[in-house]
Amino acid sequence: MFISLYRGLIQSLYPIAIKPYIAHRKKIGKEDKERFNERIGESQLTRPDGKLVWFHGASVGESISMLPLIERLLQSNKELHIMVTTGTVTSAEIMKKRLPPRAFHQYFPIDNPKFSKKFIEHWHPDAILWFESDFWPSMLSEIKRHNIPLLLVNGRISNRSFARWQKFPFIIKEILDCFTYCLGQSEEDARRLQILGAKASGCLGNIKYAGLPLPYKEESLQTIKESIGARPVWLISSTHNDEELQLGRHIAQLKAQIPNILTLIAPRHPHRGQEIQQALTEMGLNVSLRSKQEAISPQTDVYIADTIGEMGLWYHLCPIVFIGGSLIPHGGQNFMEPSRMKDIVIAGPHMHNFTDAINRALKADAIIQVKDSQGVIDSVLKLLSNKSYLDKKRQQAYEWAQSENKVLEGIIEKIQEYIKA
């Protein structure tokens, strides 16, 4: 009943409310004008022959978490093709660079019954893996109408979401009934999915714990290395507003004890690069911006890596990484990626987005967690002043990250039951 009402309401609202909103998004660059036809369920590509599995994830993080699974599934079946859908321009750019042969990207359609129907009837996927935390009723109901196996992968039901859905049990039960099987990130997520109405649920682990080292261009790496020379370097990664300023205030302290140190900053949102440069320059620091192709000179204190798709380069270059979103109550960013590249990670107190992972990493002594920005600086000084300690911490981080990859095997086995690839 709910989904039928939703579909009717969306069709009524589309011309008077949703369409103008989408037009505004196109105007400000949040929609891909050249490929906008995909957002209304149309594509210039033809469906490949043979089996087609569709992976859907909304964000950059979700789309990147799919990559190890995509690689393994394509290796296991040479006839298989994989379509990945996301909703943002940034994620589309990253997928274009990262997807292997026989995998391709499309934009996820606006959740209108007309567009969903066009999309499904054009692609006819054999199975669908849903990585997104948001449920789109028009698309989910269309998938169910076509009787296509639909698996929720890495499902997460937060305390807040669980409490909210329990107030509307008839809605969430109808939505979850569209899924053939639901895999929770944790046993608690799987239990909550079952309580809320999932037909079948289980937990094999968090797929974000499994992954491949981020790629980088060797030519770019060598160029940066030549610019840096023998200078010690560390990375402030995936930062949010105010974190750069909190740490920037301590860079003079770092320089006093390690005179030739270079600090790299890769903000979570690259468009903030110039804003960060201005704020740090006002602190008296010499700051270069990658997006402006400004050089790293011997006088450069801070190099802002405000580009997309180059995190592998910075993680490979820097043995010490502070992970952003953790000095403010954001909840942290993915710290497993630098760990896989043998970097020791320093995190602030706010890592509640990765509670299970960070507890396991702390138990394995594979991450350093501190209370504040001064703690970050103290840890960097300790690591850079003791090479054997730095080497030990990097090895512990790497071994822990490798041990977490086992979750991938279980998820692949479960998926194979449905796609018969």
C-alpha positions as CSV (number, residue, x, y, z in Angstrom):
1,M,0.0,0.0,0.0
2,F,2.7,2.5,1.0
3,I,4.8,1.9,-2.2
4,S,1.7,2.4,-4.4
5,L,0.9,5.7,-2.7
6,Y,4.5,6.8,-3.0
7,R,4.7,6.0,-6.7
8,G,1.5,8.0,-7.3
9,L,2.7,10.9,-5.3
10,I,6.1,11.1,-7.0
11,Q,4.4,11.1,-10.5
12,S,2.2,13.9,-9.4
13,L,5.0,16.0,-7.8
14,Y,7.6,15.4,-10.5
15,P,6.6,18.2,-12.9
16,I,5.8,20.8,-10.3
17,A,8.5,20.2,-7.6
18,I,11.1,17.6,-8.5
19,K,11.8,18.6,-12.0
20,P,12.6,22.3,-11.1
21,Y,14.9,21.0,-8.3
22,I,16.8,18.8,-10.7
23,A,17.1,21.7,-13.1
24,H,18.7,23.7,-10.3
25,R,21.1,20.9,-9.7
26,K,22.1,20.9,-13.3
27,K,22.6,24.6,-13.3
28,I,25.0,24.5,-10.3
29,G,27.0,21.5,-11.6
30,K,25.7,18.7,-9.4
31,E,24.3,16.8,-12.4
32,D,26.2,15.6,-15.4
33,K,24.6,17.4,-18.3
34,E,26.2,15.3,-21.0
35,R,24.8,12.1,-19.4
36,F,21.6,13.4,-17.9
37,N,19.6,11.0,-20.1
38,E,20.7,8.2,-17.7
39,R,19.0,10.0,-14.8
40,I,15.7,9.6,-16.6
41,G,16.2,5.9,-17.3
42,E,17.6,6.1,-20.8
43,S,21.1,5.1,-21.9
44,Q,23.2,5.4,-25.0
45,L,24.8,2.1,-24.2
46,T,23.4,-1.3,-25.2
47,R,23.1,-4.2,-22.8
48,P,26.1,-6.5,-23.0
49,D,25.4,-10.2,-23.9
50,G,25.3,-12.8,-21.2
51,K,24.9,-12.4,-17.5
52,L,24.8,-8.8,-16.1
53,V,25.0,-8.1,-12.4
54,W,24.1,-4.6,-11.2
55,F,25.9,-3.0,-8.3
56,H,24.3,0.2,-6.8
57,G,25.9,2.5,-4.2
58,A,25.3,6.2,-3.6
59,S,28.5,7.6,-2.3
60,V,32.2,7.6,-3.2
61,G,32.9,5.4,-0.2
62,E,30.2,2.8,-1.1
63,S,31.3,2.6,-4.8
64,I,35.0,2.1,-3.8
65,S,34.0,-0.6,-1.3
66,M,32.5,-2.5,-4.3
67,L,35.7,-2.7,-6.2
68,P,37.3,-5.8,-4.6
69,L,34.1,-7.7,-5.0
70,I,33.8,-6.6,-8.7
71,E,37.3,-7.7,-9.4
72,R,36.8,-11.2,-7.9
73,L,33.4,-11.8,-9.5
74,L,34.8,-10.9,-13.0
75,Q,37.8,-13.1,-12.4
76,S,35.5,-16.0,-11.6
77,N,33.4,-15.7,-14.7
78,K,34.9,-14.5,-18.0
79,E,31.4,-14.1,-19.5
80,L,30.1,-11.9,-16.7
81,H,29.5,-8.1,-17.0
82,I,28.9,-5.7,-14.2
83,M,27.1,-2.4,-14.2
84,V,27.7,0.1,-11.4
85,T,25.3,2.9,-10.6
86,T,25.9,5.9,-8.4
87,G,24.2,9.3,-8.0
88,T,27.0,11.9,-7.9
89,V,29.4,13.4,-10.5
90,T,32.4,12.8,-8.3
91,S,31.7,9.0,-7.9
92,A,31.2,8.7,-11.6
93,E,34.6,10.2,-12.3
94,I,36.2,7.8,-9.8
95,M,34.4,4.8,-11.3
96,K,35.5,5.8,-14.8
97,K,39.2,5.6,-13.6
98,R,38.9,2.5,-11.4
99,L,36.5,0.0,-13.0
100,P,38.1,-2.9,-14.7
101,P,37.2,-4.3,-18.2
102,R,33.7,-5.7,-18.5
103,A,32.5,-3.3,-15.8
104,F,30.9,0.1,-16.6
105,H,29.1,3.0,-14.9
106,Q,25.7,4.5,-15.2
107,Y,23.9,7.2,-13.2
108,F,21.1,5.9,-10.9
109,P,17.8,7.1,-12.2
110,I,15.6,9.7,-10.4
111,D,13.2,7.7,-8.3
112,N,10.2,8.1,-10.6
113,P,8.2,5.0,-11.6
114,K,8.5,5.9,-15.3
115,F,12.3,6.2,-15.2
116,S,12.7,3.1,-13.0
117,K,10.6,1.0,-15.5
118,K,12.7,2.3,-18.5
119,F,15.9,1.5,-16.7
120,I,15.0,-2.1,-15.6
121,E,13.5,-3.0,-19.0
122,H,16.6,-1.7,-20.8
123,W,19.2,-3.5,-18.7
124,H,17.4,-6.6,-17.5
125,P,20.0,-7.4,-14.8
126,D,20.3,-11.0,-13.7
127,A,21.0,-10.0,-10.1
128,I,21.3,-6.8,-8.1
129,L,23.6,-5.9,-5.2
130,W,22.4,-2.9,-3.3
131,F,25.1,-1.1,-1.2
132,E,23.2,2.1,-0.5
133,S,21.7,2.9,2.9
134,D,18.8,4.8,1.3
135,F,15.9,2.8,-0.1
136,W,14.2,4.1,-3.2
137,P,10.7,2.7,-3.3
138,S,10.0,3.2,-7.0
139,M,13.1,1.3,-8.1
140,L,12.8,-1.4,-5.5
141,S,9.2,-2.1,-6.4
142,E,10.1,-2.3,-10.1
143,I,12.9,-4.8,-9.3
144,K,10.4,-6.9,-7.4
145,R,7.9,-6.7,-10.2
146,H,10.5,-8.2,-12.6
147,N,11.4,-10.9,-10.0
148,I,15.1,-10.1,-10.0
149,P,17.2,-11.4,-7.1
150,L,18.0,-8.3,-5.0
151,L,20.6,-8.5,-2.2
152,L,21.3,-5.8,0.4
153,V,25.0,-5.8,1.0
154,N,26.6,-4.1,4.0
155,G,23.3,-3.0,5.4
156,R,23.5,-0.7,8.4
157,I,20.6,0.2,10.7
158,S,21.8,2.8,13.2
159,N,20.1,3.3,16.6
160,R,18.3,6.4,15.3
161,S,17.1,4.6,12.1
162,F,16.0,1.6,14.0
163,A,13.9,3.7,16.4
164,R,12.4,5.7,13.6
165,W,11.5,2.6,11.5
166,Q,9.9,1.0,14.5
167,K,7.4,3.8,14.5
168,F,6.4,3.0,10.9
169,P,6.7,-0.8,10.7
170,F,4.3,-1.2,7.8
171,I,6.5,1.0,5.6
172,I,9.9,-0.6,6.3
173,K,8.4,-4.1,6.1
174,E,7.0,-3.4,2.6
175,I,10.4,-1.9,1.5
176,L,12.5,-4.8,2.9
177,D,10.1,-7.3,1.3
178,C,11.6,-6.2,-2.0
179,F,15.0,-7.7,-1.0
180,T,15.7,-11.4,-1.5
181,Y,18.4,-11.4,1.1
182,C,19.9,-8.8,3.5
183,L,23.5,-8.9,4.7
184,G,24.1,-6.7,7.7
185,Q,27.4,-5.0,8.5
186,S,27.3,-6.6,11.9
187,E,25.3,-9.2,13.7
188,E,23.3,-6.4,15.3
189,D,22.5,-4.9,11.9
190,A,21.3,-8.3,10.7
191,R,19.1,-8.8,13.8
192,R,17.6,-5.4,13.3
193,L,16.9,-6.0,9.6
194,Q,15.1,-9.3,10.6
195,I,13.0,-7.5,13.3
196,L,12.0,-4.8,10.8
197,G,10.8,-7.3,8.2
198,A,13.6,-8.8,6.1
199,K,12.6,-12.1,4.6
200,A,16.2,-13.5,5.2
201,S,19.2,-11.8,6.8
202,G,22.7,-12.6,8.0
203,C,26.1,-11.2,8.7
204,L,29.4,-12.1,7.1
205,G,31.3,-9.0,8.1
206,N,31.7,-5.5,6.8
207,I,32.9,-5.3,3.2
208,K,34.5,-2.0,3.8
209,Y,37.1,-3.9,5.8
210,A,38.1,-5.7,2.6
211,G,39.7,-3.8,-0.2
212,L,42.4,-3.3,-2.7
213,P,45.3,-0.8,-2.3
214,L,44.3,2.5,-3.9
215,P,45.9,3.0,-7.3
216,Y,48.3,5.7,-8.2
217,K,50.3,6.8,-11.3
218,E,54.0,5.9,-11.0
219,E,55.0,9.0,-13.0
220,S,53.1,11.3,-10.6
221,L,54.7,9.6,-7.6
222,Q,58.2,10.0,-9.0
223,T,57.6,13.7,-9.8
224,I,56.3,14.4,-6.2
225,K,59.2,12.5,-4.7
226,E,61.7,14.6,-6.6
227,S,60.1,17.7,-5.4
228,I,60.1,16.6,-1.8
229,G,63.5,15.0,-1.8
230,A,64.7,13.7,1.6
231,R,62.2,15.8,3.6
232,P,60.1,13.9,6.2
233,V,56.4,14.0,5.1
234,W,53.1,13.2,6.7
235,L,49.4,13.4,5.5
236,I,46.3,15.0,7.0
237,S,43.6,13.1,5.1
238,S,39.9,13.4,4.4
239,T,39.5,16.5,6.6
240,H,36.3,18.5,7.2
241,N,35.9,22.1,8.0
242,D,37.9,23.3,11.0
243,E,40.2,20.3,11.3
244,E,42.8,21.9,9.0
245,L,42.8,24.9,11.3
246,Q,43.0,22.9,14.5
247,L,46.1,21.1,13.1
248,G,47.5,24.1,11.3
249,R,48.0,25.9,14.5
250,H,50.5,23.3,15.6
251,I,52.6,23.1,12.4
252,A,55.0,25.8,13.7
253,Q,55.6,23.5,16.7
254,L,56.4,20.6,14.3
255,K,58.8,22.8,12.3
256,A,60.6,23.8,15.5
257,Q,61.5,20.2,16.2
258,I,61.7,18.9,12.6
259,P,62.8,21.9,10.6
260,N,62.3,20.5,7.1
261,I,59.0,18.6,7.6
262,L,56.4,18.8,4.9
263,T,52.7,18.5,5.7
264,L,50.3,17.3,3.1
265,I,46.5,18.0,3.4
266,A,44.0,16.1,1.3
267,P,40.5,17.6,2.2
268,R,37.4,15.4,2.0
269,H,35.9,18.0,-0.3
270,P,38.6,19.2,-2.8
271,H,36.7,22.4,-3.7
272,R,37.7,23.7,-0.2
273,G,41.4,23.9,-1.3
274,Q,41.6,27.6,-1.8
275,E,39.7,28.4,1.4
276,I,42.2,26.2,3.4
277,Q,45.2,27.7,1.6
278,Q,44.0,31.2,2.6
279,A,43.4,30.3,6.2
280,L,46.8,28.6,6.6
281,T,48.6,31.4,4.8
282,E,47.1,33.9,7.3
283,M,48.8,31.8,10.0
284,G,52.1,32.6,8.5
285,L,52.6,29.2,6.7
286,N,53.9,28.8,3.1
287,V,51.1,26.9,1.3
288,S,51.0,25.4,-2.2
289,L,47.9,24.2,-4.0
290,R,48.0,21.2,-6.3
291,S,44.9,22.3,-8.3
292,K,46.8,25.4,-9.3
293,Q,49.9,23.3,-10.2
294,E,51.9,25.2,-7.6
295,A,55.3,23.6,-6.9
296,I,56.6,22.1,-3.7
297,S,59.6,24.2,-3.0
298,P,62.1,23.8,-0.1
299,Q,60.1,26.7,1.6
300,T,56.7,25.0,1.3
301,D,55.3,24.1,4.7
302,V,52.0,22.7,3.5
303,Y,50.9,21.2,0.2
304,I,47.2,21.0,-0.3
305,A,46.2,18.0,-2.5
306,D,42.8,19.3,-3.6
307,T,42.3,16.8,-6.4
308,I,40.0,13.9,-7.1
309,G,41.2,10.3,-7.5
310,E,44.8,10.7,-6.2
311,M,44.5,9.4,-2.6
312,G,46.5,6.3,-3.6
313,L,49.4,8.6,-4.5
314,W,49.3,10.4,-1.1
315,Y,48.9,7.2,0.9
316,H,51.8,5.6,-0.9
317,L,54.0,8.6,-0.3
318,C,53.3,9.2,3.4
319,P,54.1,6.7,6.1
320,I,51.9,8.6,8.7
321,V,48.3,9.5,8.1
322,F,45.9,11.5,10.2
323,I,42.4,10.5,9.2
324,G,39.8,13.3,9.1
325,G,36.3,13.6,10.4
326,S,37.6,12.5,13.8
327,L,38.6,15.8,15.5
328,I,35.0,17.0,15.1
329,P,31.8,15.0,15.8
330,H,31.5,13.7,12.2
331,G,32.4,10.2,13.1
332,G,35.6,9.6,11.1
333,Q,36.5,8.5,7.6
334,N,37.7,5.2,6.2
335,F,41.0,4.5,8.0
336,M,41.5,1.0,6.4
337,E,42.6,2.4,3.1
338,P,45.9,3.9,4.4
339,S,46.4,0.8,6.6
340,R,46.4,-1.4,3.5
341,M,49.2,0.7,2.1
342,K,51.3,0.2,5.2
343,D,50.7,3.6,6.8
344,I,50.2,4.1,10.5
345,V,46.9,6.0,11.1
346,I,46.3,8.5,13.8
347,A,42.6,9.2,14.6
348,G,40.9,11.7,16.8
349,P,38.3,10.9,19.4
350,H,35.2,10.9,17.1
351,M,35.3,7.6,15.2
352,H,31.7,6.4,15.8
353,N,31.1,5.7,12.1
354,F,33.7,2.8,12.4
355,T,33.1,1.6,16.0
356,D,33.6,-2.1,15.3
357,A,36.6,-1.6,13.0
358,I,38.5,0.8,15.3
359,N,37.9,-1.4,18.3
360,R,39.4,-4.3,16.5
361,A,42.3,-2.1,15.2
362,L,43.0,-0.8,18.7
363,K,43.0,-4.3,20.1
364,A,45.6,-5.3,17.4
365,D,47.6,-2.1,18.3
366,A,47.2,-1.2,14.6
367,I,46.0,2.4,15.0
368,I,46.8,5.4,17.3
369,Q,43.8,7.2,18.7
370,V,44.2,10.6,20.5
371,K,42.0,13.1,22.3
372,D,42.8,16.3,20.4
373,S,44.9,18.1,17.8
374,Q,47.9,18.3,20.2
375,G,47.7,14.6,20.6
376,V,48.0,14.2,16.8
377,I,51.1,16.4,16.7
378,D,52.7,14.6,19.7
379,S,52.2,11.2,17.9
380,V,53.7,12.5,14.7
381,L,56.8,13.7,16.6
382,K,57.2,10.4,18.4
383,L,56.9,8.4,15.1
384,L,59.3,10.6,13.1
385,S,61.9,10.7,15.9
386,N,62.0,6.9,16.2
387,K,62.4,4.9,13.0
388,S,62.1,1.5,14.6
389,Y,58.9,2.5,16.3
390,L,57.5,3.9,13.1
391,D,58.4,0.7,11.2
392,K,56.8,-1.4,13.9
393,K,53.5,0.6,13.8
394,R,53.3,0.5,10.1
395,Q,53.7,-3.3,10.0
396,Q,51.1,-3.7,12.7
397,A,48.6,-1.6,10.7
398,Y,49.3,-3.5,7.5
399,E,48.9,-7.0,9.1
400,W,45.6,-6.0,10.7
401,A,44.3,-4.6,7.4
402,Q,45.2,-7.8,5.6
403,S,43.5,-10.0,8.2
404,E,40.3,-8.1,7.7
405,N,40.1,-9.1,4.0
406,K,38.7,-12.5,4.9
407,V,35.2,-11.0,5.0
408,L,35.3,-10.9,1.2
409,E,35.3,-14.6,0.7
410,G,32.1,-15.2,2.7
411,I,30.3,-12.4,0.8
412,I,31.3,-13.7,-2.6
413,E,30.1,-17.2,-1.7
414,K,26.7,-15.9,-0.6
415,I,26.4,-13.8,-3.8
416,Q,27.3,-16.7,-6.0
417,E,24.2,-18.6,-4.7
418,Y,22.0,-15.9,-6.4
419,I,23.9,-14.9,-9.5
420,K,25.1,-18.4,-10.3
421,A,28.1,-16.8,-12.0
